[in-house]
């Protein structure tokens, strides 16, 4: 009997010891790994300032106020050249011209201007004969669209290089009008207008900076090679008022960056 009791006690002790050694393994909880991404620094394009270097005197085939522009108009002589447009093609040559005077009936002031003697010739402007723009036919590209509205960049490819014109500004008004061809168009009025140019995706250069417009807007008149360096040059109508005509010529040869303002002329014909 004592032997049986001893055997039962030993068995119970062994069972208890075995239970203590067994540990309950809890299932491993899945820990969600949250990947913290570093915010990328915003990409900013390098913008260089507008460059101006007057190398040509410019005259438009229009009447200028004689009181303010007589000396400017009379400096033109037989050595001057004209940029002509014939059938969509551009060429530079000397032409016969005439200097005319008239009375401005609106302002009752005297006006003076220079015009092609051959009325069939379409001259964009006259300019002093310099080495900046040589005589002959000029390579040009078809203009994509005009006016040069903000948020509507234009791309031009010339001799393997890609040029982008990009404008920005604050729109303050718009309205629909009918042009001379009886086509409805939308005019957008912008303040603080700026036009930039870039080549092959590089940094931009400021070309135009116009505070405001009065029923006008920037028009692109020429895209091509005026100075013969294999790079694009541009001519813009930058009239800021409907009673003004202003033209600016931008050349590439000798520019520090992309373009420089080589010459401009403005005519005010307001009453």
ABEGO torsion letter per residue (X at the ends): XAAAAAAAAAAAAAAAAAAAABBBBBBBBBBBBBBBBBBBBBBBBBBBBBBBBBABBBBBBBBBBAAAAAAAAAABBAABBBBBBBGGBBBBBBBBBBBBBBBBAAAGBBBBBBBBABAABBBABBBBBBAABBBEBBBBBBBABOBBBBGBBBBBBBGGBBBBBBBBEBBABBBBBBBAAGBBBBBBBBBGBBBBBBBGGBBBBBABBBABBBGBBBBBABBEBAAGAGBBBBBBBABABAABBBBBBBBABGBABABBBABBBBBBABX
